[in-house]
Amino acid sequence: MALFSRRKKTDSDDVSADRPEGVIEPGEQPVAPSRTDDAASSETTATPVPNVTISTSSFRGVGAPIDSAPVEDSTPPVAARPSARPPGPMEAPEGFESIPGLRDNALLAGALAEISGQPEPAQLLNVARQLLQGHVFLRVKGDARALLAEGKDLPLAIATRGDEQLVLAYSSGHALTKSVEADGDRDTSAMGQPVMALLKHVLAGPYAGVVLDHASDDARAVLPSALLERMVSEADPDLRIKTALSEKRTESTASTVAEAILAGAPLWIAVAQPEDGGPVGVAESRSATGERFLEVFSHPLELLALGRGDQPVPLQNEQLAKALAGDAGLTGLLVDPAGPWIRLTREHLTDLIALAD
């Protein structure tokens, strides 16, 4: 039964209804368009995912959004070899609260905005890696707070495509508002949810994947469960490095990332075999002043999204310690060069290097 989308058989989006507005958890603001910009005041015609019917699925739990960090000017890393995707910004953009009380996931929204027409594989990989940076918004039928207070499961919006079911998730309140505008059902709530909780829920259920921002024209993506399974299996369960890099940058960010590495957060390096059959190379980057930084990645997707053809190879912190101790010319590490990224100097890594002893 299609609770969120009462579409005609022509799959038209011209559905309107005057229904009571739901509540927002935790911001307690209506989902109805309330923005003051031009985009908010104009009528939006959203293109649905082809052959999709919106329904609901049960989910228990609610999480708080993660704040992003403002952009600051910084010299980007210079890769030792050309890359298909240039290094991204050092810091994450600040997420705007397009629904008051719920901060947008600006990194995910930015990755989706790069898609025009049929998404390229590299674009989907970029969306997938940014999906792991924090939180998403979920749409709930009815009053989420009341349902939770009653101990009931939350009926999530899902899409059906043939026999497949896909969970709907959103990068921002603006994207969720477009979904409401598309089907006219305002008896709905929104909640922020940590992405790992969502992915584990999807993989534990009968779902074929996730649809991100389904009503946002081209700026949408479908990530199949096979990709989600790999994302979760190779990720740090606590997303320590990715969370630190996506949050507001402070004087303690470098030490936080260094401590996560020392504690054994998963890391990968980029390895390439030259076409002429020469020795295998490990990717480095250089600062504008020529300092050498070994590239390390918090998830294989961080490397694959660069599109350089390198292969991710897992790296234990003891191996990393020996590499740094054995090459005094290495200034430090460049973590997640696709961005948000950070450089860690040997001073930040003193405790790690000591493991080589």
N, C-alpha and C positions, 0 to 999 in steps of 0.2 A: 504494500500500500504506500503510495507516494504521499508522504505527509508534508514535505517541504516544497515540492514542485507539483503543481496541478497543471501539467502541460497538456495541450491538445495533441492529437495524433500527428499533427504537422510539426511537432517539436518546436512550436513557436515560443518565444519568450514574452509575448504580449499577454501577460497574466497580471491582473491587478485585483487587490482585495483590501478592504479596510478592516484590519484585525487589531486587537489590543497588542500593544508593544510589549515585548518581554523585558527582561532585566539583564544587565551585564554583570558577570562575575569575574573579577572582584570589583570593577569600577562602578557598578550600579548606575550605568547610563544606558539609555535606549539605543537599539541598533539602528533605528531610523536615521536617514541622512540628516546631519546637523552641522556639517562643516560650512565654513564661511567662504571657501574658495570657489572659483568659477566651476570647477569640476563637480563640486557638491551641489550647486544650484541647478545645473543642467541635467536633463533626463539622460540616463545611461541605458543603452541597449547592449546587453551582454550576449556574447556568443557562447552557448553551452558546449561542453565536451560532446562530440558527435555521438548520437545514439545513447544518450545517458538519461536515466530517470532518477530523480532525487528521492531518497527514502531515508530511513533512520536505522541506527544500530546502537546498542547499549554500551555504555562505557562508564566506569566508576572512577572518580578522582578529579581533582582540580589542582593546578599549579600556578605559581606566580610568574609573570613575565620577567625576562632578564633585560636590564637596561643595556643599550649599546653605548659606544663611545663616540665623541665628536672627532671630526677629522682635523688633524693638524699637519702643517707642512713638514715634510721630511724627505731627505734624499732617498729615492728608491734604490733597492739593491740592483747591482749590475750583474746579470747572469754571465757565467763564463762561456756559455753556449747560447745560441739564439733560441728563443721559445716562441710557440704559437700564441700564447697568452702572456702579455707583458706583466711584470710584477704589479700587484694591486696596491691600494693605499695601505699605509702602515696601520692606521686606526680605522675602526668601524665607524660608519656614519651614525649619528644619533637618531634613534627611532622616534618618529613623530607620533604623538598620541592621536591618531585619527578617530578613535573612540576614547573619550576621556577616561583615564584610569587604566588603559591597556596600551602599552608601548609597542609600536610596530616593530617587526623584525626586519630592520632596514637592509641587512645583508642578504636575506632571502629574497626580499622584494626587489633588490637591485639585480640579483642573478636572474630572476624571472623577467625583469624588464628588458634584458638583452635578447630575449626570444622574439623573433619576427617570422611569422609563418610557421612552417614545420620546424620544430626544434632540431638543431644539430646534436649529434652525440656529445660533443664537447660541452655544449650548453647545458645538457641534462646532467652531465657530470659536475659542472659548476653549480647547478641548482642543488644537487645532492650534497655536495660538500658544505654549502652554505646552510642547508637545512639542519646540519649538525651543529650549527653555531649557537643554538639557544632554544627558542620557544616558537610555538605556532598558536594560531587561534582555531578553536573548534566551535561549530555551530550546534546548539542543543535545542531540541523541540521543547518549548515550554519554559518554565522558570527554573533555571539551574540551581539557584540557592534553595528553593523550596523542595526540589527533588532530592538534593543532598541532605537537607534537614530531615526528610522523611526516610532516609536510608535507601533510596531507590537508585537504580542505575540511570545514567544519563543517556537519553536517546540521541545519538550523534547523527548528523547528516551523512549519508553515503550516496554514492552514484552506482547505478547498475549499468553494465555494458554487456549485453548478451546474458550469459549465465554468471558473469563476474560481478563482484561487489568491491567497490573502492571507497575508502574513507575520504571525506572532504576535509581539507585543512587550508588555512589561510595565513598569508604572510603579514597581514595588517588588518586593522579595523576597516580601512577603506575597501579592501578586497572583499571582506565579509559583507559589508554594506551593499556592494554590487550584487552579491548573491541574493540578498534580501530584495533588492530592487528588481532583480530578474524574475523572481517567482511571486513576489508580493506577499509572502507569508511573514507577518511581523510578530506572530506568536512564537518568538524565538529568543534565545539567549546566546551570548558569546562568552568564552572563557579562554584564558591563556593556559597553555599546558607545556611542560618541558618536553622537548622533542623525543628524548629517549623513552619516556613513558608512552608517548603516542606510538612510536615504532614498535615497541614490544607488544602493545595492545593489538596492533595490526597483524603482526607476525603470529600471535597466539590465536587469532581468530580466522574466520573463513574468507579473508579478504585477499584480493589479487594485487593490492597496492594502495597508493595514495594519489589523490588528485589535488594539486595545489592551485589555489586561486582560479577555480574552474570558470568563473563568470567574468574574468578579466581579459577578454579578447585573446590576443596572441600571447600575452604575458602569463602563461599557465603551463603546467607540466604534469605528466603522469609518470610516477616512479613505480615500477613493478615490484612485487614482493621479493623477487630474486635479488634485486639490487638492494632493497631495504635490509634483507638478511645479511648480505655482505657488509653493508654499512655498520650494522650493529655488531656483527661478529668481530670486526677489526677495529672497533672504536674503544677508546677508554670508557668504561661504564660511567665514570663521573665526568667525562669530557673536560678534564682539568685544564689542559692547555688551550683548547678551543674556547672554553668559557672565559679564561683570563684574557685572551686576545680580543674577544668580542665585547668585553665590558669596557667601561671608561678607563682610559689609561692613566695610571698613577705612578708614583715613584716606586711602589712595591710590585708593579706588574712583572718586571724582569725577575725579581727574586721569587715570585710566585711560580713563574714558568720554570725557572731553574730547579726549584724544589720539587715540582711535579716530575721533571726528568729524573732527578736524583731518586725519587720514590718509585721509579719504574713505570711511568706513563709510557704507553706504546709509542715508538718512533720508527720511522723509515728513512732511508737515504735513497737518492736517485742514482741508478747505475745504468751505464750505456756501453754497448760494444761498438767500437768504430767500424765503419763499413770496410775499411782496409784490413780488418782482422787484427788490429793492434790490441794492446792491453785494455782491459775493462777500465772505464773511467768513472769516478764518483763526482757528482756535480758540486761545484763551489760557486759562490758569488763574491763579487768584490765591491767594496764601497767606492764612492767617488774619489777617495784618497788612496785607493789601492789596497786596502786591508782585505785579507782573505777570510771568508766565512764559509764553513761547511754547511750545506743545505740539509736540513732535517725536516721531516714532515710528521704531523700529528695523526695523519690518516692517509692511506694510499690514494684516496680521492684528491687530496691536496696536491699530489704530484700528477696524477692522471689528468686532472682538469687543465694543467698547463699545456698539454698537447705536444710535448717535446719528444715523445717516443721513448723516454727513459722508463726503466722498470723499477718499481718500488721493492726494496729489500729491507726486511725488518732488522732493527739494530738494538741490541741490548745496551743498557747504560754502561756496563763494564767495557764493552767494545768501544763505545764512544769515548770513555775515559782514556783508554789506551791510545786511541787515535789522536786525541788532543795532547796527551802527554808526549807522544812520539813525534809530533810535528810542531815545534815552537813557532813556526811561521804562520800557523792558524791563529787568527785573532779571536775567533769564537764561532758561534753558531748563528745561522739565519733560519728562523723557525717559520714554516708555512709561508714561503715567498709569494704565493698567489694572493695573499692578503686576507684579513689583517695579519701583519707579520711583525716580528721583533728580532733585533740583534742582541745576542747575549755575548758579552766579552768573557775572557778568561777569568776576570775578577768575579763575575757572576757565577762562574762554574768551578770555583776553587774546590768545593767539597766533592764535586763530581770527579774532577781530575785526580783527587786524592785516592779514588778507588783504584787507580792504576798501580798504586804502590802496594 
